[in-house]
Amino acid sequence: MVRFIGNPALAENDAFFTPWKKKFCQWITEGKVPYLMVHTADNTEAPELANHFYKLISEELATDEKPLPEIATLNPDRHGDQLSLL
């Protein structure tokens, strides 16, 4: 599991994603199931950033025999209070 705290200027994150993209592709090729938790300062851009990273690794693995499946659409416009753990 990797926790990535991204820059709210989304284009600035690609340089930081590069080594993680390589590592995630390696892990997936080895049959592992890595998890990435993406955060930004107020998490407003986090869904978009997570989708962007998934697209990067999907493109990298597109020539593989077993490409990544499509992911569900994340709903960044959903507002409301955080759910309680109780």
N, C-alpha and C positions, 0 to 999 in steps of 0.2 A: 504494500500500500504506500502510495506516495501522496504527500500533501503539497500542493503547488499554490503558492500565494503570488498571484499575478499582478502586473502593473495595470491600472485602469486604462492606460493607453495601449490598446490591444496589440498593435503592431510591435510594440517594444518586447513582447513576450517570446517572439519567434527565436531569438538568440538563446534564450533560456530553455526553450522547448527542444532545441536540437539534440543535446545529449540524452534527454529523456525519451525523445522519439526513437533514437537508436536502441536504448535499453528496453523500452516497451516492445519494440518489434522483435528483439532478441528473445525476450521472455515469452511472447506469444508464439513465436516459431518453435520454442522449446516445449510448448504445450501448457505453459503456465497461464494463469488468469490474473494479470495485474489490475489493481484498482488505482484510480487517480481521483483525489479530492481537490477540486479547484476552488480557490477563494480569490476575491479581490477586496479592496478596502471596505466597500459596503455590500459586496456580493451582487451588485446590479449587473455587472459584466460577466460574472462567473459562468452562467449557462452558455453564453456566446463563446467564451474562451474554452470551455470544455468541448463544445461542438467543433471548434477550430482544431484543437489537439486531436480529436478523434478523426477528423478529416485528414490530418497530416499522416497519422499512422495508417489509416485506411488506404491512402494513396501509395504509401511505401509498401504495403503488403498486397496491393492489388494484383501483382504478378504471381503471388503465392497461390498454391493449389486451393487454399482454404481462406478466401478473403473474409474480412470482418463483416458481420451482419449490419444492416441498417439499424440505427438506434432510434428510439422513440423521440418524438419532438419534445424538446424541453420548453416549458412555458415560462419565459422570463417575465411575462406581464402579470403573473399571479401575485396579487398583493394580499396581505393579511398578517395576522399575528403568527409567530412561530408556534408550532405545535408543542404541547406539553409532553413531557416524558412520563407524567403520572397518569 
